[in-house]
């Protein structure tokens, strides 16, 4: 799992930036379900950082809740596996 968190977080971060750019330019958007699923599968930390950096999806409470809970779970798993 440790090996997946970094690349999935990076992908989630980049997709949030891409989606914000597309929203400004009225282009093809990344579905919210995809962004949320990536967060659940390991990209929550990248998702939270992307939300802050790109100021994207910050008004959607369910993004904060899902990314926040998933980040806590992922960090807990990483800590637990270390001991």
N, C-alpha and C positions, 0 to 999 in steps of 0.2 A: 504494500500500500504506500509506503514511503516514496517509492520510485514514481508513483502516479500523481501524487499531490502537486509536485512542482510543475510538470508539464500541463496538467489539467488546469491548475490555477493560472498559469501563463496564458493558456488558450482562452479561458474565461475572461481574464483581464483584457486581452486583445479584442475579443468579440464585443465586449461592452464598449470599448473605444470605437470599433467599427460601426456598431449599431448607433451610437451617438452621432457619428459623422453622417451616417445614412439618414438619420432622423432629420438632421439639419438640411440635407440636400434632397429630401423626399425620394430617397432611393429604396432599394430592397432592404428590408429589416430582418434581423435575426429574431425568430419567434421567442417570446418570453419563456415558453416551455423548455426550449433548448438551453437558454441561459440558466434557468432554475435547475434543470437536470444536471448540467455540468457542475453547478455549485454543490449539489447533493453528492455527486460522484467523486468529489475531491477538489473542486475549484472554488470552494467558498471563500478562502482567504484572498485569492486573486479577484474574486467577484466583489468582495467588500472594498478592496483597494481600488478596483476599477470604478466602483460607484462614487467613491470620494474624488478620485483623480479627474474623472470625466464628468462629474456631476450628472450622472445618468441613473435613472430608476430610483432616485433618492426619495421621491414622494410616494413610492409604492411600498407600503409597510410590509407586504408579504415578502418582498425581496430582502429587507432587513431581517425579518424573522427567520426565513429559510436559510439565508446565508449565515446569519449569526449562530443559529442552532447547529447547522452543519459544520461550521468552523470549530465550535466547541467540541463537537463529536470527533472531528478529525484530529484535533490537537490532543484530546483525551486518549484516542487510540494510539497516536504516536508516542505519548508519554507512557502509556500502559505497556506497549511493546518493548520499550527501552528497559523496563525493569522486570 
